[in-house]
Amino acid sequence: MNKMSQDVKVSNPGTAFTLMELLVTISIIGVLAGLTIPAVMKGLGKARQAACINHQRQLGLGFSMYHDDFENLFPGCASKRTYGPQPEDWIWWQRDRDPNKSAIAAYVSGFNPELFRCPTDKDVFMLKPSEQEDPYLYSYSLTSYDMEGTTNLGMASIYTKDLPRNEFPFKVTAVKNPSQKLMLVEEDRINLKDGRWLPNFPSFDPLATRHQGKADVMFVDGHIQSVLPAFGTNAANSLPTFE
């Protein structure tokens, strides 16, 4: 055997991948990815929901302390057009108002405006202000039925924008069965225009479905649940004076 022949190295066919083996390996990786990615996404969804619940819990403590300081009164409803912006609004959400001055902000330890927003609410970043309108860039809204004559059905206190300004306060002590009454809700973006949730005619504002078809909601007694949108259509779950 000459020197050239000695220098030639012959690959060991037992150590090389065949095309079939490579395709099988890629297929297995694809299957594993298909099994893993949904689990990871579900885990992320659970983590974001846990953060959402934590946001609501902190806001709930703020409401409770506000009640203590203001003789059991609810703050203002944060209406867009019907009543307009008021100093007492629970959330200051218009672009020319500092959310850090919201009525309950002073009662939330280490307050950050991000507490008004659910981490799963990605639609909020698609909203753009216009010259005519401020979009509502937050995720939660406070139950506020329409006035019935001069009677405030609750749950928020109402202050009129017309002068002289009329005040229609509402107290937490007027809520029947507080453990069953929705106070702070995740409202569906289709009707979410301000910090006020109107569950009665003519609005029937639907609840959100961002948490696996459900919305995180807080009741007057402070506990939080995930409920289906249909839960919000029953007046027994939201009308403060419903026995």
C-alpha atoms as a printed R data frame, in Angstrom:
    type eleno elety resid chain resno       x      y      z
1   ATOM     1    CA   MET     A     1   0.000  0.000  0.000
2   ATOM     2    CA   ASN     A     2   1.498  3.341 -1.012
3   ATOM     3    CA   LYS     A     3   1.739  6.428  1.207
4   ATOM     4    CA   MET     A     4  -1.316  8.137 -0.406
5   ATOM     5    CA   SER     A     5  -3.455  5.134  0.395
6   ATOM     6    CA   GLN     A     6  -2.278  5.129  3.982
7   ATOM     7    CA   ASP     A     7  -3.244  8.788  4.403
8   ATOM     8    CA   VAL     A     8  -6.847  8.229  3.293
9   ATOM     9    CA   LYS     A     9  -9.212  7.954  6.280
10  ATOM    10    CA   VAL     A    10 -12.333  5.912  5.879
11  ATOM    11    CA   SER     A    11 -15.345  7.123  7.843
12  ATOM    12    CA   ASN     A    12 -16.958  4.594 10.138
13  ATOM    13    CA   PRO     A    13 -20.456  4.137  8.733
14  ATOM    14    CA   GLY     A    14 -21.718  3.247 12.227
15  ATOM    15    CA   THR     A    15 -21.089  6.789 13.564
16  ATOM    16    CA   ALA     A    16 -22.974  8.811 10.894
17  ATOM    17    CA   PHE     A    17 -26.643  9.891 10.841
18  ATOM    18    CA   THR     A    18 -28.667  8.616  7.952
19  ATOM    19    CA   LEU     A    19 -31.278 10.897  6.396
20  ATOM    20    CA   MET     A    20 -34.032  8.763  7.932
21  ATOM    21    CA   GLU     A    21 -32.528  9.037 11.418
22  ATOM    22    CA   LEU     A    22 -32.257 12.810 11.039
23  ATOM    23    CA   LEU     A    23 -35.895 13.096  9.995
24  ATOM    24    CA   VAL     A    24 -36.986 10.947 12.942
25  ATOM    25    CA   THR     A    25 -34.971 13.122 15.347
26  ATOM    26    CA   ILE     A    26 -36.515 16.314 13.957
27  ATOM    27    CA   SER     A    27 -39.982 14.770 14.246
28  ATOM    28    CA   ILE     A    28 -39.393 13.831 17.893
29  ATOM    29    CA   ILE     A    29 -38.172 17.367 18.685
30  ATOM    30    CA   GLY     A    30 -41.297 18.764 16.990
31  ATOM    31    CA   VAL     A    31 -43.562 16.511 19.049
32  ATOM    32    CA   LEU     A    32 -41.806 17.457 22.297
33  ATOM    33    CA   ALA     A    33 -42.078 21.159 21.410
34  ATOM    34    CA   GLY     A    34 -45.768 20.691 20.639
35  ATOM    35    CA   LEU     A    35 -46.267 19.162 24.074
36  ATOM    36    CA   THR     A    36 -44.091 21.647 25.953
37  ATOM    37    CA   ILE     A    37 -45.096 25.010 24.450
38  ATOM    38    CA   PRO     A    38 -48.817 24.793 25.435
39  ATOM    39    CA   ALA     A    39 -47.782 23.889 28.987
40  ATOM    40    CA   VAL     A    40 -45.391 26.847 29.120
41  ATOM    41    CA   MET     A    41 -48.043 29.195 27.730
42  ATOM    42    CA   LYS     A    42 -50.584 27.894 30.234
43  ATOM    43    CA   GLY     A    43 -48.073 28.498 33.012
44  ATOM    44    CA   LEU     A    44 -47.500 32.057 31.798
45  ATOM    45    CA   GLY     A    45 -51.254 32.610 31.669
46  ATOM    46    CA   LYS     A    46 -51.589 31.409 35.261
47  ATOM    47    CA   ALA     A    47 -48.746 33.675 36.354
48  ATOM    48    CA   ARG     A    48 -50.362 36.696 34.685
49  ATOM    49    CA   GLN     A    49 -53.708 35.853 36.253
50  ATOM    50    CA   ALA     A    50 -52.057 35.596 39.661
51  ATOM    51    CA   ALA     A    51 -50.606 39.079 39.089
52  ATOM    52    CA   CYS     A    52 -54.052 40.349 38.056
53  ATOM    53    CA   ILE     A    53 -55.587 38.979 41.240
54  ATOM    54    CA   ASN     A    54 -52.791 40.560 43.279
55  ATOM    55    CA   HIS     A    55 -53.483 43.926 41.603
56  ATOM    56    CA   GLN     A    56 -57.154 43.696 42.500
57  ATOM    57    CA   ARG     A    57 -56.346 42.636 46.049
58  ATOM    58    CA   GLN     A    58 -54.180 45.728 46.578
59  ATOM    59    CA   LEU     A    59 -56.835 47.974 45.061
60  ATOM    60    CA   GLY     A    60 -59.415 46.326 47.306
61  ATOM    61    CA   LEU     A    61 -57.375 47.232 50.377
62  ATOM    62    CA   GLY     A    62 -57.236 50.788 49.047
63  ATOM    63    CA   PHE     A    63 -61.026 50.890 48.757
64  ATOM    64    CA   SER     A    64 -61.411 49.559 52.294
65  ATOM    65    CA   MET     A    65 -59.134 52.234 53.726
66  ATOM    66    CA   TYR     A    66 -60.889 54.901 51.671
67  ATOM    67    CA   HIS     A    67 -64.217 53.777 53.184
68  ATOM    68    CA   ASP     A    68 -62.725 54.119 56.664
69  ATOM    69    CA   ASP     A    69 -61.530 57.671 56.028
70  ATOM    70    CA   PHE     A    70 -64.672 58.901 54.255
71  ATOM    71    CA   GLU     A    71 -67.434 57.644 56.545
72  ATOM    72    CA   ASN     A    72 -68.067 54.479 54.487
73  ATOM    73    CA   LEU     A    73 -68.524 56.397 51.225
74  ATOM    74    CA   PHE     A    74 -67.536 54.960 47.857
75  ATOM    75    CA   PRO     A    75 -65.343 57.183 45.680
76  ATOM    76    CA   GLY     A    76 -66.590 58.669 42.402
77  ATOM    77    CA   CYS     A    77 -67.478 56.469 39.432
78  ATOM    78    CA   ALA     A    78 -64.873 57.824 36.924
79  ATOM    79    CA   SER     A    79 -67.472 58.395 34.218
80  ATOM    80    CA   LYS     A    80 -66.456 59.491 30.726
81  ATOM    81    CA   ARG     A    81 -69.396 61.566 29.493
82  ATOM    82    CA   THR     A    82 -72.461 61.200 31.731
83  ATOM    83    CA   TYR     A    83 -70.860 62.761 34.798
84  ATOM    84    CA   GLY     A    84 -67.408 63.702 33.526
85  ATOM    85    CA   PRO     A    85 -64.150 63.761 35.490
86  ATOM    86    CA   GLN     A    86 -64.502 64.522 39.188
87  ATOM    87    CA   PRO     A    87 -61.927 65.035 41.976
88  ATOM    88    CA   GLU     A    88 -63.493 62.105 43.854
89  ATOM    89    CA   ASP     A    89 -63.078 59.607 40.990
90  ATOM    90    CA   TRP     A    90 -61.659 56.298 42.160
91  ATOM    91    CA   ILE     A    91 -59.339 56.347 39.129
92  ATOM    92    CA   TRP     A    92 -58.002 59.383 37.290
93  ATOM    93    CA   TRP     A    93 -57.614 57.947 33.817
94  ATOM    94    CA   GLN     A    94 -57.837 60.833 31.309
95  ATOM    95    CA   ARG     A    95 -54.532 61.805 29.666
96  ATOM    96    CA   ASP     A    96 -54.462 65.250 31.311
97  ATOM    97    CA   ARG     A    97 -54.947 63.771 34.800
98  ATOM    98    CA   ASP     A    98 -52.258 62.109 36.901
99  ATOM    99    CA   PRO     A    99 -53.395 58.576 37.907
100 ATOM   100    CA   ASN     A   100 -51.221 58.911 41.009
101 ATOM   101    CA   LYS     A   101 -53.844 61.380 42.272
102 ATOM   102    CA   SER     A   102 -56.719 58.894 41.914
103 ATOM   103    CA   ALA     A   103 -58.958 58.834 44.987
104 ATOM   104    CA   ILE     A   104 -57.701 55.461 46.205
105 ATOM   105    CA   ALA     A   105 -54.042 55.876 45.184
106 ATOM   106    CA   ALA     A   106 -53.060 57.375 48.539
107 ATOM   107    CA   TYR     A   107 -54.446 54.270 50.258
108 ATOM   108    CA   VAL     A   108 -52.403 51.717 48.310
109 ATOM   109    CA   SER     A   109 -48.930 51.011 49.668
110 ATOM   110    CA   GLY     A   110 -46.252 51.638 47.047
111 ATOM   111    CA   PHE     A   111 -48.913 52.647 44.533
112 ATOM   112    CA   ASN     A   112 -48.087 52.262 40.842
113 ATOM   113    CA   PRO     A   113 -50.598 53.057 38.054
114 ATOM   114    CA   GLU     A   114 -49.826 49.598 36.611
115 ATOM   115    CA   LEU     A   115 -51.994 48.207 39.409
116 ATOM   116    CA   PHE     A   116 -54.984 49.447 37.387
117 ATOM   117    CA   ARG     A   117 -54.002 47.133 34.543
118 ATOM   118    CA   CYS     A   118 -54.219 43.340 34.130
119 ATOM   119    CA   PRO     A   119 -50.950 41.871 32.708
120 ATOM   120    CA   THR     A   120 -53.034 39.757 30.311
121 ATOM   121    CA   ASP     A   121 -54.795 42.830 28.901
122 ATOM   122    CA   LYS     A   122 -52.606 43.276 25.823
123 ATOM   123    CA   ASP     A   123 -55.375 45.071 23.889
124 ATOM   124    CA   VAL     A   124 -54.675 48.179 25.941
125 ATOM   125    CA   PHE     A   125 -51.453 48.768 24.019
126 ATOM   126    CA   MET     A   126 -53.379 48.963 20.739
127 ATOM   127    CA   LEU     A   127 -55.429 51.934 21.912
128 ATOM   128    CA   LYS     A   128 -54.431 55.330 20.567
129 ATOM   129    CA   PRO     A   129 -55.604 58.727 21.867
130 ATOM   130    CA   SER     A   130 -57.269 61.076 19.401
131 ATOM   131    CA   GLU     A   131 -58.054 64.791 19.548
132 ATOM   132    CA   GLN     A   132 -61.685 63.990 20.313
133 ATOM   133    CA   GLU     A   133 -61.320 61.074 22.694
134 ATOM   134    CA   ASP     A   134 -59.191 59.606 25.443
135 ATOM   135    CA   PRO     A   135 -59.154 55.797 25.421
136 ATOM   136    CA   TYR     A   136 -59.399 53.998 28.744
137 ATOM   137    CA   LEU     A   137 -55.916 52.532 29.158
138 ATOM   138    CA   TYR     A   138 -56.688 50.398 32.190
139 ATOM   139    CA   SER     A   139 -58.426 47.064 32.831
140 ATOM   140    CA   TYR     A   140 -60.721 47.437 35.829
141 ATOM   141    CA   SER     A   141 -63.985 49.288 36.348
142 ATOM   142    CA   LEU     A   142 -66.168 50.019 39.359
143 ATOM   143    CA   THR     A   143 -69.818 48.977 39.525
144 ATOM   144    CA   SER     A   144 -72.038 52.028 39.045
145 ATOM   145    CA   TYR     A   145 -75.740 51.746 38.239
146 ATOM   146    CA   ASP     A   146 -77.544 54.667 36.618
147 ATOM   147    CA   MET     A   147 -79.457 57.130 38.737
148 ATOM   148    CA   GLU     A   148 -83.138 56.451 39.320
149 ATOM   149    CA   GLY     A   149 -84.540 59.959 39.568
150 ATOM   150    CA   THR     A   150 -82.607 61.462 42.448
151 ATOM   151    CA   THR     A   151 -81.704 58.079 43.904
152 ATOM   152    CA   ASN     A   152 -78.221 56.682 43.447
153 ATOM   153    CA   LEU     A   153 -78.545 52.905 43.141
154 ATOM   154    CA   GLY     A   154 -74.797 52.522 43.765
155 ATOM   155    CA   MET     A   155 -72.202 51.265 43.974
156 ATOM   156    CA   ALA     A   156 -70.061 54.329 43.264
157 ATOM   157    CA   SER     A   157 -70.804 57.812 44.521
158 ATOM   158    CA   ILE     A   158 -72.012 60.154 41.773
159 ATOM   159    CA   TYR     A   159 -71.204 63.831 41.296
160 ATOM   160    CA   THR     A   160 -72.740 65.829 38.454
161 ATOM   161    CA   LYS     A   161 -70.680 67.971 36.095
162 ATOM   162    CA   ASP     A   162 -73.368 70.647 35.778
163 ATOM   163    CA   LEU     A   163 -73.203 73.659 38.059
164 ATOM   164    CA   PRO     A   164 -74.280 73.886 40.750
165 ATOM   165    CA   ARG     A   165 -72.768 70.445 41.250
166 ATOM   166    CA   ASN     A   166 -75.051 67.844 42.793
167 ATOM   167    CA   GLU     A   167 -73.715 65.066 44.993
168 ATOM   168    CA   PHE     A   168 -75.254 61.617 45.299
169 ATOM   169    CA   PRO     A   169 -73.050 59.689 47.719
170 ATOM   170    CA   PHE     A   170 -73.335 55.948 48.249
171 ATOM   171    CA   LYS     A   171 -72.164 54.097 51.344
172 ATOM   172    CA   VAL     A   172 -70.705 50.609 51.555
173 ATOM   173    CA   THR     A   173 -73.070 49.959 54.466
174 ATOM   174    CA   ALA     A   174 -75.978 50.226 52.006
175 ATOM   175    CA   VAL     A   175 -74.810 47.129 50.099
176 ATOM   176    CA   LYS     A   176 -76.907 44.049 50.781
177 ATOM   177    CA   ASN     A   177 -75.029 40.722 50.920
178 ATOM   178    CA   PRO     A   178 -71.587 42.250 50.232
179 ATOM   179    CA   SER     A   179 -70.014 38.824 49.675
180 ATOM   180    CA   GLN     A   180 -72.268 38.377 46.626
181 ATOM   181    CA   LYS     A   181 -72.005 41.837 45.043
182 ATOM   182    CA   LEU     A   182 -69.490 42.655 42.311
183 ATOM   183    CA   MET     A   183 -67.495 45.777 43.047
184 ATOM   184    CA   LEU     A   184 -64.399 45.872 40.806
185 ATOM   185    CA   VAL     A   185 -64.534 43.924 37.548
186 ATOM   186    CA   GLU     A   186 -62.607 43.163 34.385
187 ATOM   187    CA   GLU     A   187 -64.883 44.559 31.710
188 ATOM   188    CA   ASP     A   188 -64.788 43.444 28.080
189 ATOM   189    CA   ARG     A   189 -62.993 45.883 25.781
190 ATOM   190    CA   ILE     A   190 -66.076 46.092 23.547
191 ATOM   191    CA   ASN     A   191 -67.675 48.475 26.071
192 ATOM   192    CA   LEU     A   192 -64.751 49.476 28.275
193 ATOM   193    CA   LYS     A   193 -64.662 53.252 27.787
194 ATOM   194    CA   ASP     A   194 -64.084 54.527 31.328
195 ATOM   195    CA   GLY     A   195 -63.708 53.436 34.944
196 ATOM   196    CA   ARG     A   196 -67.418 52.779 35.371
197 ATOM   197    CA   TRP     A   197 -69.099 49.375 34.901
198 ATOM   198    CA   LEU     A   198 -72.816 49.647 34.081
199 ATOM   199    CA   PRO     A   199 -74.457 46.225 34.328
200 ATOM   200    CA   ASN     A   200 -77.972 47.583 33.748
201 ATOM   201    CA   PHE     A   201 -80.021 48.938 30.830
202 ATOM   202    CA   PRO     A   202 -79.154 50.464 28.425
203 ATOM   203    CA   SER     A   203 -75.517 49.380 28.624
204 ATOM   204    CA   PHE     A   204 -75.323 45.786 29.903
205 ATOM   205    CA   ASP     A   205 -71.533 46.052 29.813
206 ATOM   206    CA   PRO     A   206 -70.183 42.489 29.457
207 ATOM   207    CA   LEU     A   207 -67.380 41.058 31.568
208 ATOM   208    CA   ALA     A   208 -64.063 40.110 29.987
209 ATOM   209    CA   THR     A   209 -63.011 36.606 28.954
210 ATOM   210    CA   ARG     A   210 -59.231 37.013 29.070
211 ATOM   211    CA   HIS     A   211 -58.616 34.321 31.689
212 ATOM   212    CA   GLN     A   212 -59.610 31.137 29.882
213 ATOM   213    CA   GLY     A   213 -63.047 32.528 29.119
214 ATOM   214    CA   LYS     A   214 -63.495 34.150 32.537
215 ATOM   215    CA   ALA     A   215 -62.985 37.507 34.246
216 ATOM   216    CA   ASP     A   216 -61.325 38.169 37.584
217 ATOM   217    CA   VAL     A   217 -63.740 40.123 39.767
218 ATOM   218    CA   MET     A   218 -63.682 41.482 43.288
219 ATOM   219    CA   PHE     A   219 -66.678 41.522 45.586
220 ATOM   220    CA   VAL     A   220 -67.530 44.175 48.154
221 ATOM   221    CA   ASP     A   221 -66.238 42.020 51.011
222 ATOM   222    CA   GLY     A   222 -62.831 41.908 49.294
223 ATOM   223    CA   HIS     A   223 -62.712 38.333 48.029
224 ATOM   224    CA   ILE     A   224 -61.827 37.658 44.390
225 ATOM   225    CA   GLN     A   225 -63.148 35.052 41.958
226 ATOM   226    CA   SER     A   226 -62.933 34.151 38.289
227 ATOM   227    CA   VAL     A   227 -66.426 34.146 36.802
228 ATOM   228    CA   LEU     A   228 -68.039 33.591 33.423
229 ATOM   229    CA   PRO     A   229 -69.463 36.666 31.633
230 ATOM   230    CA   ALA     A   230 -73.006 35.440 32.308
231 ATOM   231    CA   PHE     A   231 -72.398 36.043 36.022
232 ATOM   232    CA   GLY     A   232 -72.404 39.770 35.368
233 ATOM   233    CA   THR     A   233 -75.822 39.739 33.694
234 ATOM   234    CA   ASN     A   234 -77.630 38.767 36.893
235 ATOM   235    CA   ALA     A   235 -78.664 41.830 38.914
236 ATOM   236    CA   ALA     A   236 -78.513 39.722 42.083
237 ATOM   237    CA   ASN     A   237 -74.732 39.733 41.665
238 ATOM   238    CA   SER     A   238 -74.276 43.470 41.201
239 ATOM   239    CA   LEU     A   239 -77.242 45.609 42.290
240 ATOM   240    CA   PRO     A   240 -76.216 46.796 45.783
241 ATOM   241    CA   THR     A   241 -79.757 46.923 47.138
242 ATOM   242    CA   PHE     A   242 -80.742 43.467 45.844
243 ATOM   243    CA   GLU     A   243 -81.665 41.297 48.829
